[in-house]
Amino acid sequence: MKRIAFILFLSLFISCKENNQSVNSSQKTLLPDFFDVQVSKELGPDSLQYYLNELIKVPKKHVSDSLKADFAYVSGRFKNRLGRYDEALEDFNYATSFSKEKIHSDREVLYFKALMDSYFVNKNDLLNAEGVNEKLLYLLDNNDYVNKAYVYDFKRRVKASLSLYEEALRANDSAIKLYLKSRDTVSYFILTMGRWELLRSLSLPSELTADLVKVTIDPNALSAEHMYRLHTTLGENMGDNFLSKIATYKNANFYAKQMVGIDGRSKVLNNYLNISKAYMGLGDLNKSENYIDSVFDLGFTNIEYFNQKEALKTKLSLKYKQGADIQSVISQLDTLFAYQDRNYGKRINSELGILKESLENEKALEVAKKQEEVQRLKVERNQFVLGVLLLLMLLVTTFIVYFYKQRKLKSEHQYLLMQQRLLRSQMNPHFTFNSLNFLGENIKNNQKESSEYVYKFSSLLRSTFKNSTKDYVPIEDELKSLEDYIKLQQYRFPNRFTYTIKNNIDPEDYVSIPPMLLQPFVENSILHGFKEQKNLGELLISISAREKYIHCVIDDNGNGMDLENMKERSSIKLIDEFLKRITGKGVVIINKSTTNSEEKGTKVELGIPCIIF
């Protein structure tokens, strides 16, 4: 009897073990590695969505933090392929949230790279991209030369995109040294060649370094991506030798076509753009047009944000060089405006969507925490005395009140930053449109004058876009941009007005203010106050420091304006709401003729928040 029982027990044990093995083998396909392989394949949208749905179904409640991070990373890759960039950002942010100490796994580094590239390529959010990059640098081990070199290489890309060429050059040199330490001669070779372009941007002499000559590279040891980078960098550094540039970019295209997926297609289209620009430099406008048309026909949205702008500018330049009529040029300008407006609109909607979803997630998390707390109290209430239970409830209540207060402060701060970004996002396209519209009207009749205006306008536009990524800028920089804007308006409306800027702040005080708060009021004085005025207009801008803010006065002797209509304008209304939330005081607008019949014009007073170092 005992023998029979033993045999039955042994059979049952073997059966359970086989069943467990069967379950485990079936669950292997549910690990992140399986989905990582699928997202790397050339799959269509329906197949990608199918595997994403399967990934979402995998239970993740009791898995380790490393697996949760890996699942989130792979999910973000699927959503990127499907064009759902905001959702992908959330997944990549979640994947990196588990990295709180030094990173020793290249897999963790991939999460940060994906998050940085999403901000940089898909969202054109250079500030957040650089922030993630700095966090990665902090978490890396000092001897991890390979990944630290990537960090400095990425920093070079960000700084170069912002036209901060000196900082880009320093980051480039740091990356070169680290690539040498890691014995990555290919990356060293490519970055050393790329250094020439940075030196040219700084108007400094550039020569082939002795170290570069010594580098020996075996082409058979290089991947298609390495060969693509090598030929692309060579083409970028050939100056005006357009025939050689074209040949080199076509070689780069050969290797780009060997790369699978959307990344390979993006590189092919980037090469078409480079070849089009080279043919334009060579004077062969027909071939230039063929290649730039291919960029738009085969997938304009598949190339990086910066290259999208280059493609639009190249098409505009091509129209101009082909001697197109003014209506064709203006039509292309309209395309450029529409593209810019779409990108600003997407960015605003994205930021609002993320803020809304973040608040909803916080509410859901709070509800879940309360439910868990109630359940825990029910389980433990028979194990603790009444006094301990009352004390615990008191502590929980205190924690909830404190948490609500902190969350309210955080939400208000996020809202203020969002208001400020919305304000700049609205004013930048408005100012750009007015200036380019003037250029479109005058480019045919007075090309020399228009060329000078383009030069001045591009200088102001560069500083405006540079400041638009910052919440605060030095007051001297803001006043310099404002003065450049006024000079451009004098260029448009000669002999209409004069101006004076009085900065009463001590130059030894380092004061920073939010950008683009004064420009709408100055624009109103110039475009509306001085419109159809017989006498010479006078514009006075006065800046002085108060106890907690900067007091600004914008005074003109124009025709005066309808105050209610002026206050309802979207940009002024946003500024008024923003200042009321920060300083408690809004914008004061006075029609001077109402207080003194002998005076004309409008006076605007506002208090701007500031940071004093």
C-alpha positions as CSV (number, residue, x, y, z in Angstrom):
1,M,0.0,0.0,0.0
2,K,2.8,2.3,0.9
3,R,4.6,1.5,-2.4
4,I,1.4,2.3,-4.4
5,A,1.0,5.6,-2.5
6,F,4.7,6.4,-3.2
7,I,4.3,5.6,-6.9
8,L,1.1,7.8,-7.1
9,F,2.9,10.7,-5.3
10,L,5.9,10.4,-7.6
11,S,3.7,10.4,-10.7
12,L,1.8,13.4,-9.5
13,F,5.1,15.3,-8.8
14,I,6.5,14.5,-12.3
15,S,3.2,15.6,-13.9
16,C,3.2,18.9,-11.9
17,K,6.9,19.5,-12.9
18,E,6.2,18.8,-16.6
19,N,3.1,21.1,-16.4
20,N,5.2,23.9,-14.8
21,Q,7.9,23.4,-17.5
22,S,5.2,23.6,-20.1
23,V,3.8,26.8,-18.6
24,N,7.2,28.3,-18.3
25,S,8.1,27.5,-21.9
26,S,4.8,29.0,-23.1
27,Q,5.5,32.1,-21.1
28,K,8.9,32.7,-22.7
29,T,7.2,34.4,-25.6
30,L,5.7,36.9,-23.1
31,L,9.0,38.3,-22.1
32,P,10.2,41.7,-23.4
33,D,12.8,40.1,-25.6
34,F,10.1,38.5,-27.8
35,F,8.4,41.8,-28.4
36,D,11.7,43.6,-28.9
37,V,12.4,41.3,-31.8
38,Q,8.9,42.0,-33.4
39,V,9.2,45.8,-33.2
40,S,12.6,45.6,-35.0
41,K,11.0,43.9,-38.0
42,E,9.5,45.6,-41.1
43,L,5.9,45.3,-39.9
44,G,2.9,47.3,-41.0
45,P,0.7,49.4,-38.6
46,D,-1.8,46.6,-38.1
47,S,0.8,44.0,-37.0
48,L,2.5,46.6,-34.8
49,Q,-0.8,47.3,-33.1
50,Y,-1.5,43.6,-32.6
51,Y,1.8,42.9,-30.9
52,L,1.4,46.1,-28.8
53,N,-2.0,44.8,-27.6
54,E,-0.4,41.5,-26.7
55,L,2.3,43.2,-24.8
56,I,-0.3,45.3,-22.8
57,K,-2.1,42.1,-21.8
58,V,1.0,40.6,-20.1
59,P,0.5,40.8,-16.3
60,K,3.2,43.0,-14.8
61,K,2.0,43.5,-11.2
62,H,4.4,41.0,-9.6
63,V,7.4,41.2,-11.9
64,S,10.7,42.8,-11.0
65,D,11.5,46.5,-11.5
66,S,14.0,45.7,-14.3
67,L,11.3,43.8,-16.2
68,K,8.8,46.6,-15.7
69,A,11.3,49.0,-17.1
70,D,12.0,46.7,-20.1
71,F,8.3,46.2,-20.9
72,A,7.9,50.0,-20.8
73,Y,10.8,50.6,-23.1
74,V,9.6,48.0,-25.7
75,S,6.1,49.5,-25.5
76,G,7.5,53.0,-26.2
77,R,9.3,51.6,-29.3
78,F,6.0,50.2,-30.6
79,K,4.3,53.6,-30.0
80,N,7.1,55.5,-31.7
81,R,6.7,53.3,-34.8
82,L,3.0,54.0,-34.7
83,G,3.6,57.8,-34.5
84,R,2.1,58.0,-31.0
85,Y,5.0,60.1,-29.7
86,D,3.5,61.5,-26.5
87,E,2.5,58.0,-25.3
88,A,6.0,56.8,-26.2
89,L,7.6,59.6,-24.1
90,E,5.5,58.5,-21.1
91,D,6.8,54.9,-21.5
92,F,10.4,55.9,-21.8
93,N,10.1,58.2,-18.8
94,Y,8.7,55.3,-16.8
95,A,11.5,53.0,-18.0
96,T,14.2,55.5,-16.8
97,S,12.4,56.2,-13.5
98,F,13.9,53.0,-12.0
99,S,17.5,54.1,-12.5
100,K,18.3,56.0,-9.3
101,E,21.9,54.9,-8.7
102,K,24.9,54.2,-10.9
103,I,24.1,52.4,-14.2
104,H,26.1,49.2,-15.0
105,S,23.8,47.8,-17.7
106,D,23.9,48.9,-21.4
107,R,20.2,47.9,-21.5
108,E,19.4,50.7,-19.0
109,V,21.4,53.2,-21.1
110,L,19.1,52.3,-24.1
111,Y,16.1,53.6,-22.1
112,F,17.8,57.0,-21.7
113,K,18.9,57.1,-25.3
114,A,15.3,56.4,-26.5
115,L,13.9,59.1,-24.2
116,M,16.5,61.6,-25.4
117,D,16.0,60.9,-29.1
118,S,12.2,61.1,-28.6
119,Y,12.5,64.6,-27.1
120,F,15.1,65.7,-29.7
121,V,13.8,64.2,-32.9
122,N,10.0,63.7,-32.4
123,K,9.2,66.7,-30.2
124,N,12.0,69.2,-30.9
125,D,12.2,69.7,-27.1
126,L,15.9,70.5,-26.8
127,L,15.6,71.5,-23.1
128,N,14.2,68.2,-21.9
129,A,16.5,66.3,-24.2
130,E,19.5,67.9,-22.7
131,G,18.1,67.4,-19.1
132,V,17.8,63.6,-19.7
133,N,21.3,63.6,-21.2
134,E,22.7,65.3,-18.1
135,K,21.0,62.8,-15.8
136,L,22.5,59.9,-17.8
137,L,25.9,61.4,-17.4
138,Y,25.5,61.6,-13.7
139,L,24.4,58.0,-13.4
140,L,27.2,56.5,-15.6
141,D,30.3,55.0,-14.1
142,N,33.4,57.0,-14.5
143,N,35.1,54.3,-16.5
144,D,32.2,53.8,-18.9
145,Y,34.0,55.6,-21.7
146,V,31.7,54.3,-24.5
147,N,28.5,55.6,-23.1
148,K,30.0,58.8,-21.7
149,A,31.3,59.5,-25.2
150,Y,27.8,59.1,-26.5
151,V,26.5,61.6,-23.9
152,Y,29.0,64.3,-25.0
153,D,28.3,63.4,-28.7
154,F,24.6,64.0,-28.0
155,K,25.4,67.3,-26.2
156,R,27.2,68.4,-29.3
157,R,24.1,67.8,-31.4
158,V,21.9,69.8,-29.1
159,K,24.3,72.7,-28.8
160,A,24.9,72.8,-32.6
161,S,21.1,72.8,-33.1
162,L,21.0,75.9,-30.9
163,S,23.9,77.5,-32.8
164,L,26.0,77.4,-29.6
165,Y,29.0,76.4,-31.6
166,E,31.6,77.0,-28.9
167,E,29.8,74.8,-26.4
168,A,29.3,72.2,-29.2
169,L,33.0,72.2,-29.9
170,R,33.9,71.6,-26.3
171,A,31.4,68.7,-26.1
172,N,32.8,67.4,-29.4
173,D,36.4,67.4,-28.1
174,S,35.3,65.6,-24.9
175,A,33.6,62.9,-26.9
176,I,36.7,62.5,-29.1
177,K,38.9,61.9,-26.1
178,L,36.5,59.3,-24.7
179,Y,36.2,57.5,-28.0
180,L,40.0,57.2,-28.0
181,K,39.9,55.8,-24.5
182,S,37.3,53.3,-25.5
183,R,39.3,52.4,-28.7
184,D,36.4,53.3,-31.0
185,T,38.5,54.6,-33.8
186,V,35.5,54.8,-36.2
187,S,33.6,57.3,-34.0
188,Y,36.9,59.1,-33.3
189,F,37.5,59.5,-37.0
190,I,33.9,60.7,-37.7
191,L,33.9,63.3,-34.8
192,T,37.3,64.6,-35.7
193,M,36.1,65.3,-39.3
194,G,32.9,66.8,-37.9
195,R,35.1,69.2,-35.9
196,W,36.0,71.0,-39.1
197,E,32.4,72.0,-39.6
198,L,32.2,73.5,-36.1
199,L,35.4,75.4,-36.6
200,R,34.1,76.8,-39.8
201,S,30.9,77.9,-38.0
202,L,33.1,79.8,-35.6
203,S,35.1,81.3,-38.5
204,L,38.3,79.6,-37.2
205,P,40.9,77.9,-39.3
206,S,40.4,74.1,-39.6
207,E,43.2,71.6,-40.6
208,L,43.5,67.9,-40.7
209,T,45.0,66.8,-37.3
210,A,48.1,64.7,-37.1
211,D,46.2,62.1,-35.0
212,L,43.6,61.7,-37.7
213,V,46.2,60.8,-40.3
214,K,47.5,58.0,-38.1
215,V,44.1,56.3,-37.7
216,T,43.8,53.2,-39.7
217,I,40.3,51.8,-40.4
218,D,39.4,48.5,-41.9
219,P,36.3,49.0,-44.1
220,N,35.4,45.3,-43.7
221,A,35.0,45.8,-39.9
222,L,32.5,48.6,-40.3
223,S,28.7,48.2,-40.2
224,A,26.4,49.8,-42.8
225,E,25.5,52.5,-40.2
226,H,29.2,53.3,-39.6
227,M,29.8,53.6,-43.4
228,Y,26.8,55.8,-43.7
229,R,28.1,58.1,-41.0
230,L,31.6,58.1,-42.4
231,H,30.4,59.2,-45.9
232,T,27.9,61.7,-44.7
233,T,30.5,63.4,-42.5
234,L,33.0,63.4,-45.5
235,G,30.3,65.0,-47.6
236,E,29.6,67.7,-45.0
237,N,33.2,68.7,-44.9
238,M,34.0,69.1,-48.6
239,G,33.1,72.8,-48.7
240,D,32.2,74.0,-52.2
241,N,33.4,70.9,-54.1
242,F,29.9,70.0,-55.1
243,L,30.7,67.1,-57.5
244,S,32.7,65.3,-54.8
245,K,29.9,66.0,-52.3
246,I,27.3,64.5,-54.6
247,A,29.4,61.3,-55.1
248,T,30.0,61.0,-51.4
249,Y,26.4,61.4,-50.5
250,K,25.4,58.8,-53.1
251,N,27.9,56.4,-51.5
252,A,26.3,57.2,-48.1
253,N,22.9,56.5,-49.7
254,F,24.1,53.0,-50.7
255,Y,24.7,52.1,-47.1
256,A,21.5,53.8,-45.8
257,K,19.5,51.5,-48.1
258,Q,21.0,48.5,-46.4
259,M,19.6,49.6,-43.0
260,V,16.1,48.3,-42.2
261,G,13.2,50.0,-40.7
262,I,12.1,53.6,-40.4
263,D,15.6,54.7,-39.4
264,G,17.0,53.5,-42.7
265,R,14.3,55.3,-44.7
266,S,14.9,58.5,-42.7
267,K,18.6,58.4,-43.6
268,V,17.9,57.8,-47.3
269,L,15.6,60.9,-47.3
270,N,18.2,63.0,-45.5
271,N,20.7,62.0,-48.2
272,Y,18.3,63.1,-50.9
273,L,18.1,66.5,-49.2
274,N,21.9,66.7,-49.1
275,I,22.2,65.8,-52.7
276,S,19.5,68.3,-53.7
277,K,21.4,71.1,-51.9
278,A,24.7,70.0,-53.6
279,Y,23.1,70.1,-57.1
280,M,21.8,73.5,-56.3
281,G,25.2,74.7,-55.4
282,L,26.5,73.2,-58.7
283,G,23.8,75.1,-60.6
284,D,21.9,72.0,-61.8
285,L,18.5,73.1,-60.7
286,N,16.5,70.3,-62.5
287,K,18.4,67.5,-60.6
288,S,18.1,69.5,-57.4
289,E,14.4,69.8,-57.9
290,N,14.1,66.0,-58.6
291,Y,15.8,65.1,-55.4
292,I,14.0,67.6,-53.1
293,D,10.6,66.5,-54.7
294,S,11.6,62.9,-53.8
295,V,11.9,63.9,-50.1
296,F,8.4,65.2,-50.1
297,D,6.9,62.4,-52.2
298,L,8.5,59.5,-50.2
299,G,7.9,60.7,-46.7
300,F,8.6,64.2,-45.5
301,T,7.4,63.4,-42.0
302,N,10.0,60.5,-41.7
303,I,13.0,62.9,-41.5
304,E,14.1,64.8,-38.4
305,Y,12.5,68.1,-37.4
306,F,15.6,70.1,-38.3
307,N,15.9,68.4,-41.7
308,Q,12.2,69.1,-42.3
309,K,13.0,72.9,-41.9
310,E,16.0,72.5,-44.2
311,A,13.8,70.8,-46.9
312,L,11.3,73.6,-46.8
313,K,14.0,76.2,-47.0
314,T,15.7,74.3,-49.9
315,K,12.5,74.2,-51.9
316,L,12.0,78.0,-51.3
317,S,15.6,78.7,-52.4
318,L,15.0,76.6,-55.5
319,K,11.9,78.5,-56.4
320,Y,13.8,81.8,-56.1
321,K,16.8,80.5,-58.1
322,Q,14.5,79.2,-60.9
323,G,13.2,82.8,-61.2
324,A,9.7,81.9,-60.2
325,D,7.1,84.6,-60.1
326,I,6.3,86.3,-56.8
327,Q,3.1,84.3,-56.3
328,S,5.0,81.0,-56.4
329,V,7.5,82.4,-53.8
330,I,4.7,83.6,-51.6
331,S,2.9,80.2,-52.0
332,Q,6.1,78.5,-50.8
333,L,6.4,81.0,-47.9
334,D,2.8,80.1,-47.0
335,T,3.8,76.4,-46.8
336,L,6.6,77.4,-44.5
337,F,4.2,79.4,-42.3
338,A,1.7,76.5,-42.2
339,Y,4.5,74.0,-41.2
340,Q,5.6,76.3,-38.4
341,D,2.1,76.8,-37.1
342,R,1.4,73.1,-37.2
343,N,4.6,72.4,-35.1
344,Y,3.7,75.1,-32.6
345,G,0.2,73.8,-32.4
346,K,1.3,70.2,-31.9
347,R,3.7,71.3,-29.2
348,I,1.1,73.3,-27.4
349,N,-1.5,70.5,-27.6
350,S,1.1,67.9,-26.6
351,E,2.1,69.9,-23.5
352,L,-1.6,70.5,-22.5
353,G,-2.4,66.8,-23.1
354,I,0.5,65.7,-21.0
355,L,-0.4,68.1,-18.2
356,K,-4.1,66.9,-18.2
357,E,-3.1,63.2,-18.3
358,S,-0.6,63.7,-15.6
359,L,-3.3,65.2,-13.3
360,E,-5.6,62.4,-14.1
361,N,-2.9,59.8,-13.3
362,E,-2.2,61.5,-10.0
363,K,-6.0,61.4,-9.1
364,A,-6.1,57.7,-10.1
365,L,-3.0,57.0,-8.0
366,E,-4.5,58.8,-5.0
367,V,-7.7,56.8,-5.3
368,A,-5.7,53.6,-5.5
369,K,-3.6,54.6,-2.4
370,K,-6.8,55.3,-0.4
371,Q,-8.3,51.9,-1.3
372,E,-5.2,50.1,-0.3
373,E,-5.0,52.0,2.9
374,V,-8.6,51.1,3.8
375,Q,-8.0,47.5,3.0
376,R,-4.9,47.5,5.1
377,L,-6.8,49.0,8.1
378,K,-9.5,46.4,7.7
379,V,-7.0,43.5,7.9
380,E,-5.1,44.9,10.8
381,R,-7.9,46.5,13.0
382,N,-8.3,43.2,15.0
383,Q,-4.5,43.2,15.8
384,F,-4.0,46.7,17.2
385,V,-5.5,48.4,20.2
386,L,-7.9,51.4,19.7
387,G,-5.2,53.9,20.6
388,V,-2.7,52.6,18.0
389,L,-5.5,52.7,15.4
390,L,-6.4,56.3,16.2
391,L,-2.8,57.4,16.0
392,L,-2.4,55.6,12.7
393,M,-5.5,57.3,11.3
394,L,-4.2,60.7,12.5
395,L,-0.8,60.1,10.8
396,V,-2.6,59.0,7.5
397,T,-4.8,62.1,7.6
398,T,-1.8,64.4,8.2
399,F,0.1,62.8,5.3
400,I,-2.9,63.1,2.9
401,V,-3.3,66.8,3.8
402,Y,0.4,67.5,3.3
403,F,0.4,65.5,0.0
404,Y,-2.6,67.5,-1.3
405,K,-0.9,70.8,-0.5
406,Q,2.3,69.7,-2.2
407,R,0.4,68.5,-5.2
408,K,-1.6,71.7,-5.4
409,L,1.6,73.8,-5.4
410,K,3.2,71.6,-8.0
411,S,0.1,71.8,-10.3
412,E,0.0,75.6,-10.0
413,H,3.7,75.8,-10.8
414,Q,3.2,73.6,-13.9
415,Y,0.3,75.7,-14.9
416,L,2.3,78.9,-14.8
417,L,5.1,77.4,-16.8
418,M,2.5,76.1,-19.4
419,Q,1.0,79.6,-19.6
420,Q,4.4,81.1,-20.2
421,R,5.2,78.5,-23.0
422,L,1.8,79.1,-24.6
423,L,2.4,82.8,-24.6
424,R,5.8,82.5,-26.4
425,S,4.4,79.8,-28.7
426,Q,1.7,82.3,-29.8
427,M,3.9,85.4,-30.2
428,N,6.8,83.8,-32.1
429,P,4.7,82.7,-35.2
430,H,2.8,86.0,-35.2
431,F,6.0,88.1,-35.3
432,T,7.6,85.7,-37.9
433,F,4.6,86.0,-40.1
434,N,4.5,89.8,-40.1
435,S,8.2,90.0,-40.9
436,L,8.1,87.4,-43.7
437,N,5.0,88.9,-45.2
438,F,6.8,92.2,-45.5
439,L,9.7,90.4,-47.1
440,G,7.3,88.7,-49.6
441,E,5.8,92.0,-50.6
442,N,9.1,93.7,-51.2
443,I,11.4,90.9,-52.5
444,K,10.4,91.5,-56.2
445,N,10.7,95.4,-56.2
446,N,13.8,95.9,-54.1
447,Q,16.0,92.8,-53.8
448,K,19.0,94.6,-52.3
449,E,16.9,96.2,-49.6
450,S,15.1,92.9,-48.9
451,S,18.5,91.1,-48.7
452,E,19.6,93.5,-45.9
453,Y,16.3,93.1,-44.1
454,V,16.7,89.2,-44.3
455,Y,20.1,89.5,-42.7
456,K,18.9,91.6,-39.8
457,F,15.7,89.5,-39.4
458,S,17.6,86.2,-39.3
459,S,19.9,87.6,-36.5
460,L,16.8,88.6,-34.5
461,L,15.1,85.3,-35.2
462,R,18.1,83.3,-34.0
463,S,18.1,85.1,-30.7
464,T,14.3,84.8,-30.4
465,F,14.3,81.1,-30.9
466,K,17.3,80.7,-28.6
467,N,15.4,82.5,-25.8
468,S,12.1,80.7,-26.5
469,T,13.5,77.5,-24.9
470,K,14.2,79.3,-21.6
471,D,11.9,80.4,-18.8
472,Y,14.2,83.3,-17.9
473,V,16.8,85.3,-19.8
474,P,19.2,88.1,-18.8
475,I,17.4,91.4,-19.0
476,E,20.2,92.8,-21.2
477,D,19.6,90.1,-23.8
478,E,15.8,90.7,-23.7
479,L,16.3,94.5,-24.2
480,K,18.8,93.8,-27.1
481,S,16.2,91.6,-28.8
482,L,13.5,94.2,-28.3
483,E,15.8,97.0,-29.7
484,D,16.6,94.8,-32.8
485,Y,12.8,94.3,-33.3
486,I,12.2,98.1,-33.1
487,K,15.0,98.8,-35.6
488,L,13.5,96.3,-38.0
489,Q,10.1,98.1,-37.7
490,Q,11.9,101.4,-38.4
491,Y,13.2,99.7,-41.5
492,R,9.7,98.8,-42.5
493,F,8.2,102.2,-41.6
494,P,11.0,104.8,-42.2
495,N,10.4,108.3,-40.7
496,R,7.4,107.1,-38.7
497,F,8.8,107.2,-35.2
498,T,11.8,107.5,-32.9
499,Y,12.5,105.5,-29.7
500,T,14.3,105.6,-26.4
501,I,15.1,102.7,-24.0
502,K,16.0,103.8,-20.4
503,N,17.4,100.9,-18.4
504,N,17.7,102.2,-14.8
505,I,18.8,98.9,-13.3
506,D,22.3,98.8,-11.8
507,P,24.5,97.0,-14.4
508,E,26.3,95.1,-11.6
509,D,23.0,93.3,-10.8
510,Y,22.5,90.1,-12.7
511,V,18.7,90.2,-13.4
512,S,16.8,87.7,-15.5
513,I,13.2,88.0,-16.7
514,P,10.7,85.9,-18.8
515,P,11.2,86.6,-22.5
516,M,8.8,88.2,-25.0
517,L,6.6,90.1,-22.5
518,L,7.3,93.6,-23.7
519,Q,7.2,93.0,-27.5
520,P,3.4,92.9,-28.0
521,F,2.9,96.3,-26.4
522,V,5.8,97.9,-28.4
523,E,4.2,96.3,-31.5
524,N,0.8,97.9,-30.7
525,S,2.4,101.3,-30.4
526,I,4.2,101.0,-33.7
527,L,1.6,99.3,-35.9
528,H,-1.5,100.9,-34.4
529,G,-0.6,104.0,-32.3
530,F,1.6,105.6,-35.0
531,K,-0.5,104.5,-38.0
532,E,-1.6,107.4,-40.2
533,Q,-0.2,109.9,-37.8
534,K,1.1,113.1,-39.3
535,N,3.6,114.0,-36.6
536,L,6.7,112.0,-35.8
537,G,5.9,109.3,-33.2
538,E,7.9,109.0,-30.0
539,L,8.3,105.7,-28.1
540,L,9.7,105.7,-24.6
541,I,10.5,102.4,-22.8
542,S,11.6,102.7,-19.2
543,I,12.9,99.8,-17.0
544,S,13.5,100.1,-13.2
545,A,13.8,97.7,-10.3
546,R,11.2,97.5,-7.6
547,E,11.4,95.4,-4.4
548,K,10.1,92.1,-5.8
549,Y,9.8,92.7,-9.6
550,I,10.9,94.8,-12.5
551,H,8.6,97.9,-13.3
552,C,8.2,98.6,-17.0
553,V,6.6,101.6,-18.7
554,I,5.9,101.8,-22.4
555,D,4.8,105.3,-23.4
556,D,3.9,106.7,-26.8
557,N,2.4,109.9,-28.3
558,G,0.3,108.1,-31.0
559,N,-3.3,108.2,-31.8
560,G,-4.4,106.3,-28.7
561,M,-6.2,103.0,-28.9
562,D,-9.5,101.4,-27.9
563,L,-8.5,100.0,-24.5
564,E,-11.2,97.3,-24.4
565,N,-10.3,96.0,-27.8
566,M,-6.6,96.1,-26.9
567,K,-7.1,94.2,-23.6
568,E,-9.0,91.4,-25.4
569,R,-6.1,90.6,-27.8
570,S,-5.0,87.1,-27.1
571,S,-1.3,87.8,-26.4
572,I,-2.0,90.8,-24.1
573,K,-4.7,88.8,-22.3
574,L,-2.3,85.9,-21.7
575,I,0.4,88.3,-20.4
576,D,-2.2,89.9,-18.1
577,E,-3.3,86.5,-16.7
578,F,0.3,85.3,-16.3
579,L,1.4,88.4,-14.4
580,K,-1.7,88.3,-12.1
581,R,-0.8,84.8,-11.1
582,I,2.9,85.6,-10.5
583,T,2.9,89.1,-9.0
584,G,-0.8,89.6,-8.1
585,K,-1.0,92.6,-10.5
586,G,-2.0,92.7,-14.1
587,V,-1.2,95.1,-17.0
588,V,-2.3,98.7,-16.6
589,I,-3.2,100.4,-19.9
590,I,-4.0,104.2,-19.9
591,N,-5.3,106.3,-22.8
592,K,-3.6,109.6,-22.0
593,S,-6.3,111.7,-23.6
594,T,-8.8,110.7,-21.0
595,T,-6.7,112.2,-18.2
596,N,-5.4,115.2,-20.1
597,S,-7.1,116.5,-23.3
598,E,-3.8,118.1,-24.4
599,E,-1.9,114.7,-24.4
600,K,-2.1,112.0,-27.0
601,G,-1.1,108.4,-27.0
602,T,-1.1,105.3,-24.8
603,K,0.8,104.4,-21.6
604,V,1.3,100.8,-20.5
605,E,2.6,99.8,-17.1
606,L,3.4,96.3,-15.9
607,G,5.4,94.5,-13.2
608,I,7.6,91.6,-14.5
609,P,8.8,88.8,-12.2
610,C,12.6,88.5,-12.1
611,I,15.5,86.5,-10.7
612,I,18.4,88.4,-9.2
613,F,21.7,86.7,-8.8
